[in-house]
Amino acid sequence: MPIQLIVGLANPGKEYAATRHNVGAWWLQALCDQNHINLQVQSKLQTVLGQGSLQQAKFRCAIPTTFMNHSGQAVAKIAQYFDIPAEEILVVHDELDFAPGVIRLKFAGGHGGHNGLRDIIPQLGSEKFHRLRIGIGHPGNKDLVADYVLGNPSKHDQKIIETAIQDSLNLLPAILAGDWQTAMNQLHQV
């Protein structure tokens, strides 16, 4: 199935903009910058929203304006408003289980401890949506995770993540077309 909606998860506010937890929004903003997509506040949908097209594929881009733990409210509202099924949504988020800069695609599954996904699944009423997981590394102790994800990456890690984000944007045509095998093959070569 093609993708109609791409959501980059984040916490709102300047104090969170450069944190590891916001790498989903970094990816989405890079996509919007590269494709000249203007994001505008849509208060009733609790999001900043834009629309783009690439090779005849039309899609919407969104960054929820809710805090991460309430991401599902915005995602569900957008999906309902535009009548987009869960299977045609791609959620871009940080992934503790991957080293910084490792990016992988996944379809369906649980939340894996990610609070944004933890809220999206019940709000959508489905775990059957696509995910683009961007590695941020792990602090080594589960008790340190909250401070770690809300902290800024080192300059070295940030550069690795930003390079991986730019490289992964080449997957967009395959992702939008729903050609997951091609997208995964390209991604695993990055």
N, C-alpha and C positions, 0 to 999 in steps of 0.2 A: 504494500500500500504506500502511496506517496505521503509525504509529510506536509501538513497544512499549517502547523503551529510549532514554532521553536521557542522554548522558554529557557532563559538563563537565570538560574537561581542566585539570590543574593540577599543580603540585609540592606535596608535603605539607610541613607545618611552618609555624609562625607567621612565620618570616623570609621566606617566599615569598608569603604570603597576599595582600599588596597589590601584587604585581608584575604587569607587563603579561602575562606568560606565563599567569597564572591567571585571565584574564578569562572563560574558559569556565566555571570554577567560580563566578565572580561571577554569571554569567547563571543557572546552575543553582540557586544559593542563592536568588536573587531569585524564581525560579519556585517553589521550595519554600516560601519565606516567603509569597508571594502565595496559594498554594494549601494552606497549612497541612500541608505534607508534612514528616514527621520523618525525617531521615537518621540511620541507625544503622550502626555499624561492623560489617562482615561480613568478618572476617579471612580466612576461606578463599577469599573472592572478591576479596580485596585491594581493597576499596572501602568507601565509606560509601554506603548504599543506602536508598532510600525508595520508597514506592508511592503513586500518586495516581490520581484520576479526574477527568475534566472532560467534561461533557455525554455521559455513558455511555462515554467512552473511558478505558480503564484503561492506565496506563503506569508504568514504573519510572524512577527518577532515580538517577544514580550519579556519584560523583566518585572516581576511582581513588586509592588510598592509596600507589601506587607513584610513583616519580619519572616525570616527563614521558616520558623516553626509554623507559620500560617500560610505558606506558599500555596497550599491546596485551594484556599479560598479563591485566590486570583485565577489559578489554572482552571478550576471548575467553572468559574464565571465566564471566562473567555471561551472555553469549550462549549458551554451551553449557549452563549450569545451567538456564536458563529456556527453552531451545530457541527462541531468537530469531534469525531469519535476518538477515544483514547488511543487507538492504534495508529492514529495519524498525528500524534504529538511526540515531539522530541524534547526531553528535558535535559539540559546541560548542567552538570553539577560537579563539585569537588569530590575527590575520592581519596580517602585516607589510606586505602590498601594498595595504592600504586605509588611508585616513586615520582617525584616531581617531573612533570612533562610527559609521563606515559598517558596516552589517551586511548580509550577503548569504547566500542559500542556494545550495547546490550539491549535485549528486548525482554520486557516483563521481569518478574521476580519480586522479591521483598524489598524492604527499605535499607537493609544492611546497616542500620543504626543512624542513617542520615535523616535528620529531623525534617528537612524539606520534603523528601520522599515519603517519610512517615505520615505527613499531613496530606500530600497529594493523593496517595492511594485511596484512603476512605472518601475524600472529597470527590474524586472522579468516579468512585465506585468500581475501580479496576486497577490492577497492577500491570495491565497489558498496554504499556506505552514504551516508547523507545527512550534510551538514556545514552548520553554521551558523557562518559566519566573522565574527568581530568585529574590526574594524579597530583597530590600535594605532599605526599609523604606522611609519615606517622611519627608522633613524638616519642614513641617507644613505651609509653605507659598510658593505659586507658584513662587514668585520673587526670592526665594532662591534656586530653583531647579538646575540651571546651576552650581553654585558653589558646591552644595551638591553632585551631581553625579560625579564631577571632584575632589572631596575630598576623603580622605581615611576614611574607616569606623573605628569606635572605636575598640579597641582590643577585647572587648566583642562581638560586632556585627560581626567582622571578624571571630571569632571562631565559632559563630553560623552559619554563611554563609558557612564556610569551612566544618563544620560537615554535613550540609544539602547537600552540593555538593557531599561529599563522599557517603552519604546514597543514594542519587538519582542515582548514577552510577549503582546501582543494577537494575535499570530499563532498562539498555541498551539492553539486549536481547529482551525484549518485544517491545521496541521502534524500534529496527532494523527490527523486524519481522512485524511491523505495527499493533501489537496487542495493540491498544490504550486503550481498556477497562481494560485489565490487568495492563498496565502501570499506568493508572489513579487510579485504585483501590490501587495499591501498594503505589503510591505517596501520596495518601490521608491518608494512615496509618502511613507515616513517620512523 
